[in-house]
Amino acid sequence: MTTPITMPALSPTMEEGNLSKWHVKVGDKVKPGDIIAEIETDKATMEVEAVDEGTVTKLLVEEGAQGVKVNAVIAELDGGGDVAAPRTNGGAKAEKKPEPAKVEAKAEPASGPPGPRPAAPPLAATAPVQTKSAGQGPGGPERRIKASPLARRLAQQQGVDLLALKGSGPHGRIIKSDIEKAPKGGAAKQAPAAGGGITSLIEPATLDDRIYAPDTYELIPLDGVRKVTARRLTQSFMQVPHFPLTLDLEIDHLLSARARINEAGEKAGVKVSVNDMLIKACAMALIQHPDANASYTDKGVAQHKSAHVSVAVAIPGGLITPVVRDAQTKGLAQIAAEMKDLAVRAREKKLKPQEYMGGTFSISNLGMFGVKAFSSIINPPEGMILSVGAGDKRAVVKNDKVEIATVMTVTLTCDHRVVDGATGARWLQTFKQFVETPEAMLL
Protein backbone atom coordinates (compact mmCIF):
# COMPACT_ATOMS: atom_id res chain seq x y z
CA MET A 1 0.00 0.00 0.00
CA THR A 2 1.37 3.40 -0.99
CA THR A 3 1.68 5.89 1.85
CA PRO A 4 2.35 9.57 1.12
CA ILE A 5 4.84 11.51 3.26
CA THR A 6 3.94 15.17 3.63
CA MET A 7 5.87 18.30 4.56
CA PRO A 8 5.54 18.51 8.36
CA ALA A 9 4.75 21.63 10.36
CA LEU A 10 7.84 21.90 12.56
CA SER A 11 6.54 24.89 14.52
CA PRO A 12 3.11 26.42 15.17
CA THR A 13 3.77 29.33 12.80
CA MET A 14 5.37 27.36 9.97
CA GLU A 15 3.56 27.66 6.64
CA GLU A 16 6.29 26.47 4.28
CA GLY A 17 9.84 25.17 4.42
CA ASN A 18 12.86 24.33 2.30
CA LEU A 19 13.80 20.72 1.68
CA SER A 20 17.53 21.13 2.09
CA LYS A 21 18.65 17.49 1.99
CA TRP A 22 17.37 13.96 1.45
CA HIS A 23 18.85 11.20 3.60
CA VAL A 24 17.15 8.45 1.57
CA LYS A 25 16.87 7.49 -2.08
CA VAL A 26 14.35 5.54 -4.11
CA GLY A 27 14.54 1.88 -3.14
CA ASP A 28 15.74 2.49 0.42
CA LYS A 29 13.88 0.73 3.20
CA VAL A 30 13.05 2.86 6.22
CA LYS A 31 11.67 2.11 9.65
CA PRO A 32 10.29 4.35 12.41
CA GLY A 33 13.01 6.61 13.78
CA ASP A 34 15.13 6.71 10.60
CA ILE A 35 16.19 10.17 9.45
CA ILE A 36 14.76 10.72 5.99
CA ALA A 37 15.31 14.42 5.29
CA GLU A 38 16.44 17.81 6.55
CA ILE A 39 13.92 20.64 6.49
CA GLU A 40 14.96 24.29 6.79
CA THR A 41 12.34 26.49 8.42
CA ASP A 42 12.41 30.26 8.85
CA LYS A 43 14.53 29.88 12.00
CA ALA A 44 16.35 26.55 12.02
CA THR A 45 17.30 23.39 10.14
CA MET A 46 15.73 20.24 11.56
CA GLU A 47 15.88 16.53 10.85
CA VAL A 48 12.71 14.63 9.97
CA GLU A 49 12.17 11.09 11.18
CA ALA A 50 9.99 8.44 9.57
CA VAL A 51 7.22 6.95 11.67
CA ASP A 52 5.93 4.39 9.18
CA GLU A 53 7.88 1.44 7.80
CA GLY A 54 8.26 0.80 4.10
CA THR A 55 10.28 1.23 0.92
CA VAL A 56 10.82 4.63 -0.67
CA THR A 57 9.18 4.55 -4.09
CA LYS A 58 9.17 8.23 -5.04
CA LEU A 59 10.92 11.46 -4.04
CA LEU A 60 8.48 14.08 -5.28
CA VAL A 61 10.39 17.18 -4.17
CA GLU A 62 13.96 17.69 -5.23
CA GLU A 63 16.77 18.40 -2.80
CA GLY A 64 17.16 22.17 -2.33
CA ALA A 65 13.54 23.00 -3.19
CA GLN A 66 12.31 26.14 -1.44
CA GLY A 67 8.88 27.27 -0.31
CA VAL A 68 7.35 23.79 -0.03
CA LYS A 69 3.97 24.22 1.62
CA VAL A 70 3.10 22.41 4.83
CA ASN A 71 1.15 19.19 4.09
CA ALA A 72 2.41 19.03 0.48
CA VAL A 73 3.36 15.46 -0.48
CA ILE A 74 7.15 15.19 -0.68
CA ALA A 75 7.67 11.42 -1.03
CA GLU A 76 5.88 8.09 -1.14
CA LEU A 77 6.45 4.82 0.72
CA ASP A 78 5.33 1.33 -0.22
CA GLY A 79 4.40 -0.28 3.08
CA GLY A 80 3.42 -3.62 1.54
CA GLY A 81 -0.06 -5.18 1.52
CA ASP A 82 -2.83 -4.98 -1.05
CA VAL A 83 -4.70 -1.89 -2.04
CA ALA A 84 -8.47 -2.24 -1.61
CA ALA A 85 -10.41 -2.56 -4.82
CA PRO A 86 -12.49 0.40 -5.97
CA ARG A 87 -16.24 0.30 -5.63
CA THR A 88 -18.04 -1.37 -8.57
CA ASN A 89 -21.64 -1.98 -9.49
CA GLY A 90 -21.25 -5.46 -8.04
CA GLY A 91 -20.94 -4.08 -4.54
CA ALA A 92 -17.17 -4.43 -4.06
CA LYS A 93 -15.63 -2.50 -1.21
CA ALA A 94 -14.65 1.07 -1.92
CA GLU A 95 -10.97 1.96 -2.05
CA LYS A 96 -9.61 3.19 1.25
CA LYS A 97 -7.52 6.27 0.80
CA PRO A 98 -4.13 6.04 2.54
CA GLU A 99 -3.55 8.33 5.45
CA PRO A 100 -0.54 10.65 5.10
CA ALA A 101 2.55 9.19 6.76
CA LYS A 102 3.39 10.81 10.04
CA VAL A 103 6.81 12.36 10.50
CA GLU A 104 8.57 13.67 13.52
CA ALA A 105 11.15 16.44 13.69
CA LYS A 106 14.36 16.37 15.65
CA ALA A 107 15.66 19.79 16.51
CA GLU A 108 19.30 18.67 16.58
CA PRO A 109 21.29 19.55 13.43
CA ALA A 110 22.45 16.86 11.07
CA SER A 111 26.09 15.82 11.29
CA GLY A 112 28.37 14.40 8.65
CA PRO A 113 28.39 14.94 4.89
CA PRO A 114 25.46 13.64 2.88
CA GLY A 115 25.88 10.61 0.70
CA PRO A 116 25.33 10.70 -3.07
CA ARG A 117 21.75 11.35 -4.06
CA PRO A 118 19.98 10.39 -7.27
CA ALA A 119 18.56 13.22 -9.27
CA ALA A 120 14.97 13.90 -8.33
CA PRO A 121 12.32 14.87 -10.86
CA PRO A 122 12.45 18.58 -11.71
CA LEU A 123 9.82 20.40 -9.69
CA ALA A 124 8.72 23.92 -8.98
CA ALA A 125 9.89 25.36 -5.68
CA THR A 126 6.37 25.27 -4.38
CA ALA A 127 3.95 22.39 -4.52
CA PRO A 128 1.74 22.39 -7.64
CA VAL A 129 -1.69 23.87 -7.15
CA GLN A 130 -4.78 21.84 -7.95
CA THR A 131 -7.16 24.13 -9.82
CA LYS A 132 -10.56 23.14 -11.20
CA SER A 133 -11.71 24.31 -14.60
CA ALA A 134 -14.77 26.52 -14.83
CA GLY A 135 -18.02 24.64 -14.56
CA GLN A 136 -16.54 21.62 -12.84
CA GLY A 137 -18.27 20.49 -9.72
CA PRO A 138 -16.84 18.82 -6.67
CA GLY A 139 -15.19 15.55 -7.52
CA GLY A 140 -14.90 16.49 -11.21
CA PRO A 141 -11.71 16.22 -13.27
CA GLU A 142 -8.91 18.57 -12.33
CA ARG A 143 -6.00 20.02 -14.24
CA ARG A 144 -2.69 20.49 -12.48
CA ILE A 145 -1.19 23.91 -13.09
CA LYS A 146 2.56 24.37 -13.01
CA ALA A 147 3.42 28.03 -12.52
CA SER A 148 6.16 29.98 -10.81
CA PRO A 149 5.22 31.98 -7.69
CA LEU A 150 5.84 35.23 -9.59
CA ALA A 151 3.60 34.09 -12.46
CA ARG A 152 0.78 33.20 -10.05
CA ARG A 153 1.00 36.57 -8.35
CA LEU A 154 1.03 38.50 -11.65
CA ALA A 155 -1.87 36.41 -12.95
CA GLN A 156 -3.91 37.23 -9.87
CA GLN A 157 -3.15 40.94 -10.12
CA GLN A 158 -3.82 41.19 -13.85
CA GLY A 159 -6.83 38.91 -14.05
CA VAL A 160 -5.17 36.21 -16.16
CA ASP A 161 -6.71 32.73 -16.20
CA LEU A 162 -3.85 30.26 -15.71
CA LEU A 163 -6.02 27.42 -17.01
CA ALA A 164 -6.07 29.07 -20.41
CA LEU A 165 -2.29 29.32 -20.72
CA LYS A 166 0.33 26.97 -22.06
CA GLY A 167 3.58 27.41 -20.20
CA SER A 168 6.81 28.06 -22.06
CA GLY A 169 9.07 27.26 -19.11
CA PRO A 170 10.72 23.95 -18.23
CA HIS A 171 8.27 21.03 -18.35
CA GLY A 172 5.45 23.35 -19.40
CA ARG A 173 5.74 25.62 -16.39
CA ILE A 174 3.99 28.99 -16.70
CA ILE A 175 6.48 31.81 -16.22
CA LYS A 176 6.42 35.63 -16.13
CA SER A 177 6.67 36.09 -19.90
CA ASP A 178 3.59 33.89 -20.44
CA ILE A 179 1.56 36.18 -18.17
CA GLU A 180 2.81 39.30 -19.95
CA LYS A 181 1.68 37.91 -23.32
CA ALA A 182 -1.71 36.67 -22.09
CA PRO A 183 -4.97 38.64 -22.49
CA LYS A 184 -6.02 40.36 -19.28
CA GLY A 185 -9.39 39.40 -17.80
CA GLY A 186 -9.62 42.02 -15.06
CA ALA A 187 -10.03 39.60 -12.18
CA ALA A 188 -10.09 41.13 -8.75
CA LYS A 189 -6.94 41.19 -6.67
CA GLN A 190 -6.53 38.91 -3.70
CA ALA A 191 -9.01 39.41 -0.91
CA PRO A 192 -7.91 39.61 2.70
CA ALA A 193 -6.89 36.26 4.13
CA ALA A 194 -9.19 34.48 6.51
CA GLY A 195 -8.62 35.40 10.10
CA GLY A 196 -8.13 39.11 9.48
CA GLY A 197 -4.60 38.89 8.00
CA ILE A 198 -3.48 42.15 6.48
CA THR A 199 -0.54 40.95 4.40
CA SER A 200 -2.71 40.32 1.34
CA LEU A 201 -3.82 43.96 1.31
CA ILE A 202 -0.27 45.14 0.75
CA GLU A 203 0.91 45.30 -2.86
CA PRO A 204 4.04 43.16 -3.36
CA ALA A 205 7.07 45.26 -4.21
CA THR A 206 8.23 44.89 -7.80
CA LEU A 207 11.12 46.42 -9.72
CA ASP A 208 10.11 48.38 -12.81
CA ASP A 209 12.61 47.97 -15.66
CA ARG A 210 11.99 51.62 -16.52
CA ILE A 211 13.45 52.63 -13.15
CA TYR A 212 16.19 50.03 -12.64
CA ALA A 213 17.65 48.35 -15.72
CA PRO A 214 17.83 44.56 -15.15
CA ASP A 215 21.63 44.53 -15.50
CA THR A 216 22.18 47.20 -12.82
CA TYR A 217 21.38 45.08 -9.75
CA GLU A 218 21.68 41.57 -8.37
CA LEU A 219 18.47 40.01 -7.08
CA ILE A 220 19.07 38.08 -3.84
CA PRO A 221 16.30 35.49 -3.27
CA LEU A 222 14.37 35.79 -0.01
CA ASP A 223 15.20 33.10 2.50
CA GLY A 224 12.80 31.82 5.15
CA VAL A 225 14.02 34.24 7.83
CA ARG A 226 13.56 37.31 5.64
CA LYS A 227 10.11 36.22 4.43
CA VAL A 228 8.75 35.56 7.90
CA THR A 229 10.35 38.71 9.34
CA ALA A 230 8.84 40.84 6.57
CA ARG A 231 5.38 39.34 7.00
CA ARG A 232 5.24 39.43 10.81
CA LEU A 233 6.66 42.92 11.22
CA THR A 234 4.45 44.34 8.48
CA GLN A 235 1.43 42.90 10.26
CA SER A 236 2.69 44.20 13.60
CA PHE A 237 3.33 47.71 12.33
CA MET A 238 -0.06 47.98 10.63
CA GLN A 239 -2.26 46.04 13.06
CA VAL A 240 -0.86 46.93 16.48
CA PRO A 241 -1.62 50.47 17.75
CA HIS A 242 1.71 51.37 19.30
CA PHE A 243 3.45 54.33 20.88
CA PRO A 244 7.01 55.03 22.12
CA LEU A 245 8.25 56.22 25.52
CA THR A 246 11.85 57.47 25.73
CA LEU A 247 14.00 57.83 28.84
CA ASP A 248 17.67 58.62 29.63
CA LEU A 249 19.50 56.42 32.15
CA GLU A 250 22.76 57.13 33.95
CA ILE A 251 24.75 53.90 33.87
CA ASP A 252 28.01 54.73 35.65
CA HIS A 253 27.04 52.64 38.70
CA LEU A 254 25.96 49.80 36.39
CA LEU A 255 29.31 49.85 34.57
CA SER A 256 31.20 49.92 37.86
CA ALA A 257 29.19 46.99 39.24
CA ARG A 258 29.77 45.02 36.02
CA ALA A 259 33.52 45.54 36.28
CA ARG A 260 33.55 44.26 39.85
CA ILE A 261 31.37 41.25 38.98
CA ASN A 262 33.66 40.26 36.10
CA GLU A 263 36.74 40.74 38.22
CA ALA A 264 35.30 38.49 40.92
CA GLY A 265 34.20 35.87 38.39
CA GLU A 266 37.35 35.88 36.26
CA LYS A 267 38.72 32.64 37.71
CA ALA A 268 35.38 30.91 37.19
CA GLY A 269 35.16 32.14 33.60
CA VAL A 270 32.18 34.40 34.32
CA LYS A 271 31.89 37.43 32.05
CA VAL A 272 28.73 39.51 32.27
CA SER A 273 27.77 42.08 29.62
CA VAL A 274 25.74 45.25 30.01
CA ASN A 275 23.01 43.54 28.00
CA ASP A 276 22.89 40.65 30.49
CA MET A 277 22.31 43.13 33.31
CA LEU A 278 19.60 44.88 31.30
CA ILE A 279 17.84 41.54 30.72
CA LYS A 280 17.77 40.95 34.46
CA ALA A 281 16.51 44.51 35.14
CA CYS A 282 13.76 44.11 32.50
CA ALA A 283 12.60 40.82 34.01
CA MET A 284 12.43 42.16 37.56
CA ALA A 285 10.52 45.25 36.41
CA LEU A 286 8.05 43.02 34.54
CA ILE A 287 7.38 40.98 37.69
CA GLN A 288 6.73 44.16 39.67
CA HIS A 289 4.32 45.38 36.95
CA PRO A 290 2.34 42.32 35.75
CA ASP A 291 -0.03 44.58 33.81
CA ALA A 292 2.96 45.39 31.56
CA ASN A 293 4.00 41.74 31.19
CA ALA A 294 0.99 41.00 29.02
CA SER A 295 -0.30 40.07 25.57
CA TYR A 296 -3.46 41.09 23.74
CA THR A 297 -5.83 38.34 22.56
CA ASP A 298 -9.34 38.48 21.11
CA LYS A 299 -10.62 36.85 24.31
CA GLY A 300 -8.85 39.13 26.77
CA VAL A 301 -5.48 40.37 28.00
CA ALA A 302 -3.13 37.56 29.02
CA GLN A 303 -1.01 38.60 32.02
CA HIS A 304 2.02 36.33 32.16
CA LYS A 305 3.16 34.87 35.46
CA SER A 306 6.84 34.81 34.54
CA ALA A 307 9.22 37.05 32.58
CA HIS A 308 10.42 35.35 29.41
CA VAL A 309 12.72 37.93 27.80
CA SER A 310 13.27 37.70 24.03
CA VAL A 311 16.63 39.13 22.94
CA ALA A 312 17.16 40.26 19.34
CA VAL A 313 20.19 38.57 17.76
CA ALA A 314 21.42 39.45 14.27
CA ILE A 315 21.91 36.46 11.97
CA PRO A 316 22.67 36.23 8.24
CA GLY A 317 19.55 37.35 6.39
CA GLY A 318 17.71 38.95 9.31
CA LEU A 319 17.32 38.50 13.05
CA ILE A 320 15.96 36.05 15.57
CA THR A 321 14.84 36.47 19.18
CA PRO A 322 16.00 33.62 21.43
CA VAL A 323 14.24 33.64 24.80
CA VAL A 324 15.75 33.72 28.30
CA ARG A 325 12.97 32.01 30.23
CA ASP A 326 12.09 32.88 33.82
CA ALA A 327 14.78 35.54 33.70
CA GLN A 328 13.65 37.03 37.01
CA THR A 329 14.75 33.85 38.81
CA LYS A 330 18.24 33.63 37.28
CA GLY A 331 21.51 35.15 38.37
CA LEU A 332 23.65 37.26 36.05
CA ALA A 333 26.17 34.46 35.51
CA GLN A 334 23.41 32.07 34.37
CA ILE A 335 21.84 34.70 32.08
CA ALA A 336 25.26 35.44 30.55
CA ALA A 337 25.97 31.75 29.92
CA GLU A 338 22.52 31.15 28.38
CA MET A 339 22.75 34.18 26.12
CA LYS A 340 26.19 33.19 24.87
CA ASP A 341 24.95 29.71 24.00
CA LEU A 342 21.69 30.93 22.45
CA ALA A 343 23.43 33.57 20.33
CA VAL A 344 25.98 31.09 18.95
CA ARG A 345 23.34 28.51 18.03
CA ALA A 346 21.03 31.20 16.64
CA ARG A 347 23.70 32.26 14.12
CA GLU A 348 24.17 28.62 13.17
CA LYS A 349 20.38 28.12 12.81
CA LYS A 350 20.42 25.37 15.42
CA LEU A 351 17.82 26.72 17.85
CA LYS A 352 14.80 24.60 18.73
CA PRO A 353 11.38 26.24 18.25
CA GLN A 354 10.80 26.41 22.01
CA GLU A 355 14.02 28.43 22.32
CA TYR A 356 12.85 31.31 20.14
CA MET A 357 9.10 31.25 20.76
CA GLY A 358 6.99 32.12 23.79
CA GLY A 359 8.64 35.35 24.92
CA THR A 360 6.59 37.89 26.88
CA PHE A 361 8.83 40.93 26.28
CA SER A 362 11.65 41.84 23.89
CA ILE A 363 14.87 43.81 24.14
CA SER A 364 16.89 45.04 21.16
CA ASN A 365 20.32 46.60 21.73
CA LEU A 366 22.12 48.55 18.99
CA GLY A 367 24.40 50.39 21.37
CA MET A 368 27.42 48.40 20.21
CA PHE A 369 27.00 50.04 16.79
CA GLY A 370 27.00 53.53 18.25
CA VAL A 371 23.29 54.06 17.64
CA LYS A 372 22.15 56.67 20.14
CA ALA A 373 18.39 56.08 20.08
CA PHE A 374 15.83 54.16 18.00
CA SER A 375 12.33 52.73 18.23
CA SER A 376 11.64 49.05 17.51
CA ILE A 377 8.58 47.38 16.03
CA ILE A 378 6.69 45.20 18.54
CA ASN A 379 7.28 41.46 18.28
CA PRO A 380 3.71 40.06 18.55
CA PRO A 381 2.08 38.72 20.63
CA GLU A 382 4.32 40.48 23.15
CA GLY A 383 3.03 43.78 24.55
CA MET A 384 6.29 45.77 24.72
CA ILE A 385 9.80 45.95 23.27
CA LEU A 386 12.73 47.96 24.64
CA SER A 387 15.22 49.61 22.28
CA VAL A 388 18.62 50.26 23.86
CA GLY A 389 21.03 52.87 22.52
CA ALA A 390 24.72 53.48 23.16
CA GLY A 391 25.98 54.73 26.50
CA ASP A 392 28.16 57.82 26.07
CA LYS A 393 29.51 60.70 28.11
CA ARG A 394 27.06 63.61 28.35
CA ALA A 395 26.68 66.77 30.39
CA VAL A 396 24.01 66.43 33.07
CA VAL A 397 22.79 68.82 35.73
CA LYS A 398 23.07 67.63 39.35
CA ASN A 399 22.39 69.93 42.29
CA ASP A 400 22.40 72.90 39.92
CA LYS A 401 25.87 71.96 38.68
CA VAL A 402 26.89 70.59 35.30
CA GLU A 403 28.62 67.22 35.62
CA ILE A 404 29.73 64.46 33.28
CA ALA A 405 27.87 61.14 33.34
CA THR A 406 27.55 58.09 31.11
CA VAL A 407 24.03 58.25 29.74
CA MET A 408 22.08 55.66 27.80
CA THR A 409 18.84 56.40 25.94
CA VAL A 410 16.16 53.69 25.87
CA THR A 411 12.83 53.69 24.05
CA LEU A 412 9.93 51.48 25.11
CA THR A 413 7.43 50.68 22.33
CA CYS A 414 4.04 49.65 23.77
CA ASP A 415 0.97 47.93 22.38
CA HIS A 416 -1.72 50.42 23.39
CA ARG A 417 -4.34 47.67 23.53
CA VAL A 418 -2.45 46.20 26.49
CA VAL A 419 -0.19 48.90 27.94
CA ASP A 420 -1.33 52.50 28.25
CA GLY A 421 1.00 55.45 28.72
CA ALA A 422 0.88 55.47 32.53
CA THR A 423 1.57 51.72 32.75
CA GLY A 424 4.51 51.99 30.38
CA ALA A 425 5.89 55.00 32.28
CA ARG A 426 5.67 53.19 35.64
CA TRP A 427 7.50 50.20 34.19
CA LEU A 428 10.24 52.49 32.85
CA GLN A 429 10.66 54.15 36.25
CA THR A 430 11.15 50.76 37.94
CA PHE A 431 13.53 49.65 35.20
CA LYS A 432 15.48 52.89 35.64
CA GLN A 433 15.80 52.22 39.37
CA PHE A 434 17.29 48.75 38.77
CA VAL A 435 19.73 50.09 36.14
CA GLU A 436 20.92 53.14 38.05
CA THR A 437 21.04 51.26 41.38
CA PRO A 438 22.03 47.71 40.34
CA GLU A 439 22.29 46.61 43.99
CA ALA A 440 18.47 46.76 44.06
CA MET A 441 18.41 43.68 41.83
CA LEU A 442 19.85 41.70 44.74
CA LEU A 443 16.97 42.49 47.08
Secondary structure, DSSP 8 states (H G I E B T S, - for coil): -EEEEE----STT--EEEEEEES--TT-EE-TT-EEEEEE-SS-EEEEEE-S-EEEEEE-S-TTEEEEETT-EEEEEE--S-------TT----------B-EEEE-S---S------------SS--EEE--TT--TTS--EEE-B-HHHHHHHHHHT--GGG----SGGG-B-HHHHHHS-----------TTT--GGGS------TTTS-GGG-------HHHHHHHHHHHHHHHHS-EEEEEEEEE-HHHHHHHHHHHHHTTTTT----HHHHHHHHHHHHHHH-TTTSEEEETTEEEE-SS--EEE-EEETTEEE--EETTGGGS-HHHHHHHHHHHHHHHHTT---HHHHS--SEEEEE-GGGT---------TT-SEEEEEEEEEEEEEEETTEEEEEEEEEEEEEEETTT--HHHHHHHHHHHHHHHHSGGGGG-
